[in-house]
Amino acid sequence: MDKIKSEQGYGVQRLQSKDARSAIVQRLAVDFNLTPIIAEAFYQQFSMYYQEHANVSLSSGEIAYEAVSAEEPAGKHIRLTKKVTVRLKLIDFNSDLQALAEYGLAGLRQHRLARLTRQAYDQGALLSYEDLAMILTTSPATVRRDVSALNHNGMFVITRGTKLDMGPGLSHKTTIIDYYFKGYSFTEIERITNHSEVSVKRYLADFVQVAALYKQQFTANQIRLIAQKSDRLVREYIELYKTYSTKDNERMDDLLTPQLPHQAEEKKSAQLRSGGKGND
């Protein structure tokens, strides 16, 4: 009762209605002819957008950039795609100066290109050649040549085009899984392909889903619909499964036949006794 009287006496509710939030809600209601409830909902939604896209804290050498979400499919107009605000380390003095000293300006640009594309992808976004050209103050043609040079030297550069597998050859996902089945460690795959361990493990999880469905005799088209993967990627994963299933690949067997904790411990003990090493 005392609290109610206090609020009435000091006009707390009236004062609360004079804050910036209330002022913005009132403007939305008037300017767009909205009811107060709808205007409040709009304000909350806009606040969420601001937190996602504008309220970004940056460190020295970093920039904030709006990139297309990695979830967006090919063929969608750029205006209609979901955007993600990413933090990108444009300047990293220690590694950049070393790259400049060893490889010159072109090498420095390629070094930064590889870092930027990986950072964007780790944050759920993809940079296009045009994005990279703008950030690095060069041309899309130069970026395209740099990407080709890095790929030729064994480092995969993940751009919007390569992620969506618009070009010829095996998808980068299939190639990365192939490295894993050949015995490369996560650290080695990370270095060779410019992909984080988190990304590699996500690709392996996708492969397990496709392979498990194939083992249950689902068709490729059914697998594509269930797994929500492209027809091309499903076919590649199935071929990869067929290839390594005939070779009794231990790593693939471990992925597709999960073991109970005591079984895993027994296997580890047996490997130690035989002098073998477990998987990375």
C-alpha positions as CSV (number, residue, x, y, z in Angstrom):
1,M,0.0,0.0,0.0
2,D,2.8,2.4,0.9
3,K,4.6,1.6,-2.4
4,I,1.4,2.4,-4.4
5,K,1.0,5.7,-2.5
6,S,4.6,6.6,-3.1
7,E,4.3,5.9,-6.8
8,Q,1.2,8.0,-7.0
9,G,2.7,10.8,-5.0
10,Y,5.9,11.1,-6.9
11,G,4.4,10.4,-10.3
12,V,6.7,7.5,-11.0
13,Q,4.6,6.1,-13.8
14,R,4.3,9.4,-15.5
15,L,8.1,10.0,-15.3
16,Q,8.8,6.5,-16.7
17,S,6.7,7.4,-19.7
18,K,9.0,10.3,-20.5
19,D,12.1,8.2,-21.2
20,A,13.7,7.7,-24.6
21,R,12.0,4.3,-25.2
22,S,8.6,5.8,-24.6
23,A,9.3,8.7,-26.9
24,I,10.4,6.4,-29.7
25,V,7.4,4.2,-29.3
26,Q,5.1,7.2,-29.4
27,R,6.8,8.4,-32.6
28,L,6.4,5.0,-34.2
29,A,2.8,5.0,-33.4
30,V,2.2,8.4,-34.8
31,D,4.4,8.3,-37.9
32,F,3.3,4.8,-39.0
33,N,-0.3,4.9,-37.7
34,L,0.3,2.0,-35.3
35,T,-1.5,1.0,-32.1
36,P,0.7,1.4,-28.9
37,I,1.0,-2.3,-28.6
38,I,2.2,-2.8,-32.2
39,A,4.6,0.2,-31.9
40,E,6.1,-1.3,-28.7
41,A,6.6,-4.6,-30.6
42,F,8.3,-2.8,-33.4
43,Y,10.6,-1.0,-30.9
44,Q,11.6,-4.3,-29.3
45,Q,12.4,-5.8,-32.8
46,F,14.4,-2.8,-33.8
47,S,16.3,-3.0,-30.6
48,M,17.2,-6.5,-31.3
49,Y,18.4,-5.6,-34.9
50,Y,20.6,-2.8,-33.4
51,Q,22.2,-5.2,-31.0
52,E,23.0,-7.7,-33.8
53,H,24.2,-5.2,-36.4
54,A,25.2,-1.9,-34.9
55,N,26.3,-2.4,-31.3
56,V,29.6,-4.0,-32.2
57,S,32.7,-3.6,-29.9
58,L,35.9,-3.5,-31.9
59,S,39.5,-4.0,-30.9
60,S,42.6,-2.4,-32.5
61,G,42.9,-3.2,-36.2
62,E,39.3,-4.6,-36.4
63,I,36.5,-3.5,-38.6
64,A,32.7,-4.4,-38.6
65,Y,31.4,-5.6,-41.9
66,E,27.9,-6.7,-43.1
67,A,28.3,-10.0,-45.0
68,V,25.8,-12.5,-46.3
69,S,24.9,-15.3,-44.0
70,A,26.6,-18.7,-44.7
71,E,23.1,-20.3,-44.5
72,E,21.8,-18.4,-47.6
73,P,21.5,-20.6,-50.8
74,A,22.8,-19.7,-54.2
75,G,20.6,-17.8,-56.6
76,K,19.0,-15.5,-54.1
77,H,19.1,-11.8,-54.8
78,I,21.6,-10.0,-52.6
79,R,19.0,-7.6,-51.3
80,L,16.9,-10.5,-50.0
81,T,19.7,-12.4,-48.3
82,K,20.1,-12.4,-44.5
83,K,23.1,-10.3,-43.4
84,V,25.5,-10.9,-40.5
85,T,27.6,-8.3,-38.9
86,V,31.1,-9.7,-38.5
87,R,34.3,-8.5,-36.7
88,L,37.3,-8.8,-39.0
89,K,40.9,-8.3,-38.1
90,L,42.1,-6.1,-41.0
91,I,45.4,-5.4,-39.4
92,D,47.4,-7.8,-37.3
93,F,50.8,-6.2,-37.0
94,N,52.8,-9.2,-35.9
95,S,51.7,-11.7,-38.6
96,D,51.2,-9.0,-41.2
97,L,54.7,-7.6,-40.9
98,Q,56.1,-11.1,-41.1
99,A,54.1,-11.8,-44.3
100,L,55.2,-8.5,-45.8
101,A,58.9,-9.1,-45.1
102,E,58.8,-12.7,-46.5
103,Y,56.4,-12.3,-49.5
104,G,56.0,-8.6,-50.3
105,L,52.8,-6.7,-50.8
106,A,51.1,-9.4,-52.9
107,G,51.9,-11.9,-50.2
108,L,50.6,-9.6,-47.5
109,R,47.3,-9.2,-49.3
110,Q,46.9,-12.9,-49.7
111,H,47.7,-13.5,-46.0
112,R,45.0,-11.0,-45.0
113,L,42.6,-12.4,-47.5
114,A,42.9,-15.9,-46.0
115,R,42.5,-14.5,-42.5
116,L,39.4,-12.4,-43.3
117,T,37.5,-15.2,-45.1
118,R,38.1,-17.6,-42.3
119,Q,37.1,-15.1,-39.6
120,A,33.9,-14.3,-41.5
121,Y,33.0,-18.0,-41.9
122,D,33.7,-18.8,-38.3
123,Q,31.1,-16.1,-37.4
124,G,28.5,-17.5,-39.8
125,A,29.0,-15.3,-42.8
126,L,30.7,-15.5,-46.2
127,L,32.7,-12.8,-48.1
128,S,32.4,-12.5,-51.8
129,Y,35.2,-11.4,-54.2
130,E,33.5,-7.9,-54.2
131,D,33.5,-7.8,-50.4
132,L,37.2,-8.7,-50.3
133,A,38.1,-6.2,-53.0
134,M,36.4,-3.4,-51.1
135,I,38.0,-4.4,-47.7
136,L,41.5,-4.8,-49.2
137,T,41.3,-1.8,-51.6
138,T,41.9,-3.8,-54.7
139,S,39.8,-5.3,-57.6
140,P,37.7,-8.4,-57.7
141,A,39.9,-9.8,-60.5
142,T,43.0,-9.5,-58.2
143,V,41.1,-11.2,-55.4
144,R,40.1,-14.0,-57.8
145,R,43.8,-14.5,-58.8
146,D,44.8,-14.4,-55.1
147,V,42.3,-17.1,-54.2
148,S,43.4,-19.3,-57.1
149,A,47.1,-18.9,-56.0
150,L,46.2,-19.8,-52.4
151,N,44.2,-22.8,-53.5
152,H,47.0,-23.9,-55.8
153,N,49.4,-23.8,-52.8
154,G,47.1,-26.1,-50.8
155,M,45.2,-23.5,-48.7
156,F,41.4,-23.5,-49.2
157,V,39.9,-20.0,-49.1
158,I,36.3,-20.0,-48.3
159,T,34.3,-17.3,-50.2
160,R,30.6,-17.2,-51.0
161,G,31.3,-18.9,-54.4
162,T,33.5,-21.7,-53.1
163,K,31.2,-22.4,-50.1
164,L,28.2,-22.8,-52.4
165,D,30.3,-24.9,-54.7
166,M,29.5,-22.9,-57.8
167,G,32.7,-24.0,-59.5
168,P,33.9,-27.4,-60.9
169,G,35.6,-30.1,-58.9
170,L,34.9,-31.6,-55.5
171,S,33.3,-29.5,-52.9
172,H,35.7,-28.2,-50.2
173,K,33.7,-30.1,-47.6
174,T,34.3,-33.4,-49.3
175,T,38.0,-32.6,-49.7
176,I,38.3,-31.8,-46.0
177,I,36.6,-35.0,-44.9
178,D,38.9,-36.9,-47.2
179,Y,41.9,-35.4,-45.4
180,Y,40.4,-36.5,-42.1
181,F,39.9,-40.1,-43.3
182,K,43.5,-40.1,-44.6
183,G,44.7,-39.6,-41.1
184,Y,45.4,-35.9,-41.0
185,S,45.0,-34.3,-37.5
186,F,42.6,-31.4,-36.9
187,T,45.5,-29.1,-36.6
188,E,47.0,-30.2,-39.9
189,I,43.6,-29.8,-41.7
190,E,43.1,-26.4,-40.1
191,R,46.5,-25.3,-41.4
192,I,46.1,-26.8,-44.9
193,T,42.5,-25.8,-45.6
194,N,42.2,-22.5,-43.6
195,H,39.1,-23.9,-41.8
196,S,38.7,-24.0,-38.0
197,E,38.4,-27.3,-36.1
198,V,34.7,-26.3,-35.3
199,S,34.0,-26.1,-39.1
200,V,35.7,-29.5,-39.7
201,K,33.7,-31.2,-37.0
202,R,30.5,-29.7,-38.4
203,Y,31.3,-31.2,-41.9
204,L,32.0,-34.6,-40.3
205,A,28.6,-34.4,-38.5
206,D,26.9,-33.7,-41.8
207,F,28.8,-36.6,-43.4
208,V,27.7,-39.0,-40.6
209,Q,24.0,-38.0,-41.2
210,V,24.2,-38.7,-44.9
211,A,26.2,-41.9,-44.5
212,A,23.8,-43.2,-41.8
213,L,20.8,-42.6,-44.0
214,Y,22.5,-44.2,-47.0
215,K,23.2,-47.3,-44.8
216,Q,19.5,-47.4,-44.1
217,Q,18.9,-47.6,-47.8
218,F,17.4,-44.2,-48.3
219,T,17.8,-42.9,-51.8
220,A,20.0,-39.9,-52.6
221,N,16.9,-37.8,-53.3
222,Q,15.4,-38.8,-49.9
223,I,18.7,-38.0,-48.2
224,R,18.8,-34.6,-49.8
225,L,15.4,-33.7,-48.5
226,I,16.0,-35.1,-45.0
227,A,19.5,-33.7,-44.5
228,Q,18.7,-30.4,-46.3
229,K,21.9,-30.7,-48.4
230,S,22.6,-30.1,-52.1
231,D,22.2,-33.0,-54.5
232,R,25.9,-32.6,-55.4
233,L,27.1,-32.8,-51.8
234,V,24.9,-35.8,-51.0
235,R,26.3,-37.7,-54.0
236,E,29.9,-36.8,-53.1
237,Y,29.4,-38.0,-49.5
238,I,27.9,-41.2,-50.6
239,E,30.8,-41.8,-53.0
240,L,33.2,-41.0,-50.2
241,Y,31.4,-43.5,-47.9
242,K,31.6,-46.2,-50.6
243,T,35.3,-45.5,-51.1
244,Y,36.4,-45.8,-47.5
245,S,33.9,-48.5,-46.5
246,T,35.9,-50.9,-48.8
247,K,39.1,-49.9,-47.0
248,D,38.0,-50.6,-43.5
249,N,38.9,-47.0,-42.5
250,E,39.1,-46.8,-38.8
251,R,38.2,-43.2,-38.5
252,M,35.1,-43.6,-40.5
253,D,34.1,-46.7,-38.6
254,D,34.5,-44.8,-35.3
255,L,32.2,-42.0,-36.7
256,L,29.5,-44.3,-37.9
257,T,29.6,-46.8,-35.0
258,P,29.7,-44.8,-31.7
259,Q,31.1,-46.7,-28.8
260,L,30.0,-46.9,-25.2
261,P,32.4,-45.2,-22.7
262,H,33.8,-48.6,-21.5
263,Q,34.3,-49.8,-25.0
264,A,36.2,-46.6,-25.9
265,E,38.4,-47.0,-22.8
266,E,39.1,-50.6,-23.7
267,K,40.1,-49.6,-27.2
268,K,42.4,-46.9,-26.0
269,S,44.1,-49.3,-23.6
270,A,44.6,-51.8,-26.4
271,Q,46.1,-49.1,-28.6
272,L,48.5,-48.1,-25.8
273,R,49.5,-51.7,-25.2
274,S,50.2,-52.2,-28.9
275,G,52.1,-48.9,-29.2
276,G,49.4,-47.4,-31.5
277,K,48.0,-43.9,-31.3
278,G,44.4,-42.8,-31.0
279,N,42.8,-40.4,-33.5
280,D,43.2,-36.7,-33.1
